[in-house]
Amino acid sequence: MNQITPQNIHLFNENVRFEDPLEIISFSLEQAKSPLVTTSFGSYSAALLWACSKVKKDIQVIWCDTGYNTEATYKHANYLIENLELNIEIFSPKYTTAYINSRIGLPNINNPNHPIFSEKVKLEPFNRAFKKHQPDVWFTNVRKGQTEHRNGLDVFSFSRDGILKVSPFYHYDDDALEAYIKNKKLPLEFDYFDPVKALENRECGIHLKH
Ligand SMILES: Nc1ncnc2c1ncn2[C@@H]1O[C@H](COP(=O)(O)OS(=O)(=O)O)[C@@H](OP(=O)(O)O)[C@H]1O
């Protein structure tokens, strides 16, 4: 198959505009030596996890558990890990939640400590995961309309460090993704909050650095 390069990527994006996510994943895996999928176990995470593991049962899954997820998210994560039999590695902060609570607290985004908090609970574990697994193809669920940065991406994009980022559901809005998840009889879990991202239309940083 033709390799996706920064020069021809726009042609591939045009070709997959209306393509089935499963086809996009199969096609992307043809040029992958070390693929991985990241998950937040957020509201709609079941879609990408189901689709990736349907195409490649043992695909490497990475979750950076900040230690600040809701009880519902932990239950949702366990359900998906068990039922999809995910090949998952969980990356945690180097410090316990109790230690971070005591030293930094849980700062909101206007607090000058928020960047330090973000680095310790999410960005550092995420960088550690990528350093260990060295992916060449990264499946993630960024979608059009979520942030200004994401409006400039597409199904295929290259990260700053040259990793092929694949967002098979890029053109799905929340309603379309919810319908997809219900159609596959997968769970949705809206009791989710990421204190690093904090606001829906904000980047937590992982998609800016990678
Ligand atoms: N904690 C954590 N660990 C691993 N991977 C993560 C994490 N948070 C976000 N992501 C990845 O980014 C996808 C989009 O997530 P969000 O927009 O909800 O959050 S973020 O702004 O990117 O942090 C998200 O896709 P979904 O989980 O399918 O929503 C993941 O691929």
The ligand as a Gaussian input file, in Angstrom:
#p B3LYP/6-31G(d) Opt

LIG

0 1
 N       -5.879000      10.018000      30.667000
 C       -5.681000       9.650000      29.402000
 N       -4.928000       8.563000      29.121000
 C       -4.702000       8.184000      27.844000
 N       -5.228000       8.836000      26.771000
 C       -5.996000       9.908000      27.003000
 C       -6.253000      10.379000      28.315000
 N       -7.036000      11.486000      28.208000
 C       -7.260000      11.680000      26.896000
 N       -6.646000      10.744000      26.165000
 C       -6.648000      10.571000      24.700000
 O       -7.153000      11.740000      24.062000
 C       -8.447000      11.458000      23.454000
 C       -9.337000      12.664000      23.583000
 O       -9.590000      12.898000      24.944000
 P      -10.196000      14.227000      25.543000
 O      -10.520000      15.211000      24.488000
 O      -11.320000      13.827000      26.432000
 O       -9.098000      14.774000      26.510000
 S       -7.700000      15.468000      26.197000
 O       -7.922000      16.903000      26.036000
 O       -7.132000      14.851000      25.007000
 O       -6.915000      15.150000      27.363000
 C       -8.921000      10.214000      24.172000
 O       -9.867000       9.474000      23.421000
 P      -11.150000       8.805000      24.168000
 O      -10.725000       8.195000      25.440000
 O      -11.652000       7.755000      23.188000
 O      -12.127000       9.918000      24.359000
 C       -7.627000       9.457000      24.336000
 O       -7.207000       8.881000      23.115000

